[in-house]
Amino acid sequence: MACEKPILGMIAGNGILPVLVARGAKAAGYRVCCVGLRYQYDSALPSECDSFSIAGMARVGRWIRLLKKWGANDAIMVGGVGKTAMHKKFSVLRLTPDLTTLLLWYRRLRHDRRDATVLSAIADELQKSGVTLIDSTTHISDHLAGSGVLGSVSPTAKQTADIAFGWPLLTQSAELHIGQSMAVREGDVLAIEAIEGTAALIERTGSLCKKSGWTLLKTAADDHDMRADVPSIGTNTIKQVAQAGCTCIAVGSGRVILLDAPAVIKAANASGVALVGMA
């Protein structure tokens, strides 16, 4: 008799990353059982999974029931969700939470809605039910940024100088959990990412810096919890930075996900954007 495949549970937000995780896990011999967050998950995701059900963003109790029904002892939480919604008045009630989420919010999250706190609270709730939340990059190591020049476009001397100038500043900002991205040009900090996200930072920098040639830096803190919200860039990022006048991107090696690495590198090459991995 053939051995049954191990089961990997997944809680999926938006973007292509959950699709890449599902493919990587299945290639590693896992049966992928996924909870797709309502109005968030990619339409291509269900066909990549062995089992798939939809649940609301604030229905943690339903997440747990589905994962337990499927027999998943390990789970990955991956994909984006709209963070700004969490800071609106009566934000949780707007999401129609179940009892598990309401209790979680009341006991753990009323006064602290930072990403790390939310993730820790959810992970603890899953663990109480016998489901362990694991590193979200476990099955996509080939999509993590490497070191050095990653494409065929090398940074110029000015871009190299901007990376050397900005990288220590970004590292400090990330360690303080202020943001994961920064824009610099010729020794000036043009913008720092906060809750608005990288796409908004790129748009803002493009409007502030009328001259092209600025550099985008992106990484995660040393203590970043890799179980969720790992910083990433994709082909849409490349397209957006090229339109906004950015000609170089430096990313933390092993800390930033390239959303379909071959496609991202190809897009950067085609757009003339230097892509550099910083160890």
C-alpha positions as CSV (number, residue, x, y, z in Angstrom):
1,M,0.0,0.0,0.0
2,A,1.3,3.4,-0.9
3,C,2.0,5.8,2.0
4,E,-0.5,8.7,2.3
5,K,1.0,12.1,1.4
6,P,1.7,14.5,4.3
7,I,-0.8,17.3,4.6
8,L,0.1,21.0,4.5
9,G,-2.6,23.5,5.5
10,M,-2.5,27.0,4.0
11,I,-4.3,30.2,4.9
12,A,-4.1,32.3,1.7
13,G,-4.4,36.1,1.1
14,N,-4.0,37.9,-2.2
15,G,-1.3,37.8,-4.8
16,I,0.6,35.0,-6.6
17,L,2.6,33.9,-3.6
18,P,0.0,31.4,-2.3
19,V,0.1,29.8,-5.8
20,L,3.8,29.5,-5.7
21,V,3.7,27.9,-2.2
22,A,1.0,25.4,-3.3
23,R,3.1,24.4,-6.3
24,G,6.3,24.1,-4.2
25,A,4.6,22.0,-1.5
26,K,3.0,19.7,-4.0
27,A,6.3,19.3,-5.8
28,A,7.8,18.3,-2.4
29,G,5.1,15.6,-2.1
30,Y,2.5,17.3,0.1
31,R,-1.3,17.4,-0.2
32,V,-2.2,21.0,0.0
33,C,-5.4,22.0,1.8
34,C,-6.2,25.7,1.6
35,V,-8.4,28.2,3.4
36,G,-8.8,31.1,0.9
37,L,-9.6,34.4,2.5
38,R,-12.8,35.8,1.1
39,Y,-12.3,38.6,-1.6
40,Q,-8.5,38.1,-1.2
41,Y,-7.2,34.9,-2.8
42,D,-6.1,34.7,-6.5
43,S,-8.7,33.0,-8.8
44,A,-5.9,30.6,-10.0
45,L,-5.3,29.2,-6.4
46,P,-8.2,26.7,-6.0
47,S,-7.0,24.6,-9.0
48,E,-3.5,24.4,-7.4
49,C,-4.8,22.9,-4.2
50,D,-6.1,19.4,-3.3
51,S,-8.8,20.8,-1.0
52,F,-10.0,24.4,-0.9
53,S,-12.6,26.3,1.1
54,I,-13.4,30.0,1.6
55,A,-13.4,31.8,4.9
56,G,-13.7,35.5,6.0
57,M,-10.6,37.4,7.2
58,A,-12.0,37.5,10.7
59,R,-13.2,33.9,10.9
60,V,-10.3,32.3,12.7
61,G,-12.6,29.7,14.2
62,R,-13.6,28.5,10.7
63,W,-9.9,28.4,9.7
64,I,-9.2,26.1,12.5
65,R,-12.2,23.9,11.9
66,L,-11.3,23.4,8.2
67,L,-7.6,22.7,8.9
68,K,-8.6,20.1,11.6
69,K,-11.2,18.5,9.2
70,W,-8.4,18.1,6.6
71,G,-6.0,16.7,9.2
72,A,-3.4,19.4,8.8
73,N,-0.9,19.5,11.7
74,D,1.2,22.2,10.0
75,A,0.0,25.3,8.2
76,I,1.4,28.2,6.3
77,M,-0.1,31.7,6.3
78,V,0.8,33.5,3.1
79,G,-0.4,36.3,0.8
80,G,-1.3,39.9,1.4
81,V,-4.3,41.4,3.1
82,G,-5.3,45.1,3.4
83,K,-3.6,46.3,6.5
84,T,-5.2,49.8,6.5
85,A,-8.6,48.2,7.1
86,M,-7.4,47.1,10.6
87,H,-7.0,50.8,11.7
88,K,-10.5,52.0,10.8
89,K,-13.1,52.6,13.5
90,F,-14.9,49.3,14.5
91,S,-12.5,47.6,12.0
92,V,-13.1,44.1,13.5
93,L,-16.9,44.4,13.6
94,R,-16.9,45.5,9.9
95,L,-15.3,42.1,9.1
96,T,-18.1,40.1,10.7
97,P,-15.9,38.1,13.1
98,D,-16.7,34.8,14.6
99,L,-16.6,34.1,18.4
100,T,-13.0,32.9,18.3
101,T,-11.8,36.1,16.6
102,L,-13.8,38.3,18.9
103,L,-12.2,36.7,21.9
104,L,-8.8,36.9,20.4
105,W,-9.3,40.6,19.7
106,Y,-10.6,41.3,23.2
107,R,-7.8,39.4,25.0
108,R,-4.8,40.1,22.8
109,L,-5.3,42.7,20.1
110,R,-7.5,45.6,21.4
111,H,-4.5,47.8,22.2
112,D,-1.8,46.3,20.0
113,R,-2.5,45.7,16.3
114,R,1.1,45.5,15.1
115,D,1.8,42.7,12.6
116,A,4.0,40.7,14.9
117,T,1.3,40.8,17.7
118,V,-1.5,39.7,15.4
119,L,0.6,36.9,13.9
120,S,1.7,35.7,17.4
121,A,-1.9,35.7,18.6
122,I,-3.2,33.8,15.6
123,A,-0.3,31.3,15.8
124,D,-1.0,30.7,19.5
125,E,-4.7,30.1,18.7
126,L,-3.9,27.6,16.0
127,Q,-1.4,25.9,18.2
128,K,-4.0,25.4,21.0
129,S,-6.0,23.4,18.4
130,G,-3.0,21.3,17.3
131,V,-2.0,23.2,14.2
132,T,1.5,24.6,14.0
133,L,2.1,27.7,11.9
134,I,5.4,27.2,10.1
135,D,7.9,29.4,8.1
136,S,6.0,30.7,5.1
137,T,9.1,30.3,2.9
138,T,9.6,26.6,3.6
139,H,8.5,25.5,0.1
140,I,9.6,28.5,-2.0
141,S,13.4,28.8,-1.1
142,D,14.1,29.1,-4.9
143,H,12.1,32.3,-4.9
144,L,14.0,34.0,-2.1
145,A,16.5,36.7,-3.3
146,G,20.0,35.6,-3.6
147,S,23.2,37.7,-3.2
148,G,24.9,40.0,-5.7
149,V,23.6,41.2,-9.0
150,L,20.6,39.0,-9.8
151,G,20.0,40.0,-13.4
152,S,21.9,41.2,-16.4
153,V,21.8,44.9,-15.5
154,S,24.5,46.0,-13.1
155,P,24.1,49.0,-10.8
156,T,26.0,52.2,-11.8
157,A,28.6,53.8,-9.5
158,K,26.0,56.3,-8.3
159,Q,23.5,53.5,-7.5
160,T,26.1,51.5,-5.7
161,A,26.9,54.6,-3.6
162,D,23.2,55.1,-2.9
163,I,22.9,51.4,-1.7
164,A,25.9,51.9,0.5
165,F,24.4,55.1,1.9
166,G,20.8,53.8,2.4
167,W,21.2,50.2,3.4
168,P,22.4,50.9,7.0
169,L,19.5,53.4,7.4
170,L,17.0,50.9,6.1
171,T,18.3,48.2,8.4
172,Q,17.8,50.5,11.4
173,S,14.3,51.4,10.2
174,A,13.4,47.8,9.7
175,E,14.8,46.8,13.2
176,L,12.5,49.5,14.7
177,H,9.6,48.0,12.7
178,I,8.9,51.4,11.0
179,G,8.9,50.0,7.5
180,Q,10.6,47.6,5.1
181,S,11.3,49.9,2.2
182,M,13.2,53.1,1.5
183,A,13.8,55.3,-1.6
184,V,17.1,57.1,-2.0
185,R,18.9,59.2,-4.6
186,E,22.3,60.8,-4.6
187,G,22.6,60.6,-0.8
188,D,19.1,61.8,0.0
189,V,16.3,59.8,1.6
190,L,13.3,60.4,-0.6
191,A,10.7,58.3,1.3
192,I,10.3,55.6,3.9
193,E,7.6,53.0,3.9
194,A,5.1,52.9,6.7
195,I,1.7,51.2,6.8
196,E,0.8,52.3,3.2
197,G,3.0,49.6,1.6
198,T,5.7,49.5,-1.0
199,A,3.4,50.3,-4.0
200,A,2.3,53.5,-2.3
201,L,5.9,54.4,-1.5
202,I,6.9,54.0,-5.1
203,E,4.0,56.2,-6.3
204,R,4.8,58.8,-3.8
205,T,8.6,58.8,-4.6
206,G,7.8,59.1,-8.3
207,S,5.8,62.2,-7.7
208,L,8.4,63.7,-5.4
209,C,11.5,63.0,-7.5
210,K,10.9,64.3,-11.0
211,K,14.4,63.2,-12.0
212,S,14.9,59.5,-12.8
213,G,17.6,57.4,-11.3
214,W,16.5,56.8,-7.7
215,T,17.0,53.5,-5.9
216,L,14.5,51.3,-4.0
217,L,15.8,49.4,-0.9
218,K,13.7,46.6,0.7
219,T,14.5,44.1,3.4
220,A,13.2,42.6,6.7
221,A,14.4,43.0,10.3
222,D,16.7,40.4,11.8
223,D,13.9,39.3,14.2
224,H,11.2,39.3,11.4
225,D,8.8,36.4,11.9
226,M,9.0,34.4,8.7
227,R,5.7,32.7,9.4
228,A,3.8,35.6,7.6
229,D,4.2,38.9,5.9
230,V,7.6,38.3,4.4
231,P,8.5,41.3,2.2
232,S,8.3,40.7,-1.5
233,I,8.6,42.2,-5.0
234,G,7.0,41.0,-8.2
235,T,6.7,41.8,-11.9
236,N,4.2,44.5,-11.0
237,T,6.8,46.1,-8.8
238,I,9.3,46.2,-11.6
239,K,6.7,47.8,-13.9
240,Q,5.7,50.4,-11.3
241,V,9.3,51.4,-10.4
242,A,10.3,51.7,-14.1
243,Q,7.3,54.1,-14.6
244,A,8.2,56.0,-11.5
245,G,11.9,56.6,-12.5
246,C,13.5,54.0,-10.3
247,T,16.4,52.3,-12.0
248,C,17.8,50.1,-9.2
249,I,16.3,47.8,-6.5
250,A,18.4,46.4,-3.7
251,V,16.7,43.6,-1.6
252,G,17.8,41.6,1.5
253,S,19.3,38.3,0.5
254,G,17.2,35.4,1.9
255,R,14.8,38.0,3.4
256,V,12.8,39.2,0.4
257,I,10.7,36.9,-1.9
258,L,10.8,37.4,-5.6
259,L,7.3,36.6,-6.7
260,D,8.2,34.1,-9.4
261,A,12.0,34.8,-9.4
262,P,12.6,34.0,-13.1
263,A,9.8,36.3,-14.2
264,V,10.9,39.1,-11.9
265,I,14.5,38.9,-13.0
266,K,13.4,38.8,-16.7
267,A,11.2,41.9,-16.2
268,A,14.0,43.8,-14.4
269,N,16.4,43.0,-17.3
270,A,13.8,44.1,-19.9
271,S,13.1,47.4,-18.0
272,G,16.8,48.2,-17.5
273,V,16.4,48.0,-13.7
274,A,19.4,46.7,-11.7
275,L,18.4,44.1,-9.2
276,V,20.8,43.5,-6.3
277,G,20.7,41.0,-3.4
278,M,22.3,42.4,-0.2
279,A,23.7,39.8,2.2
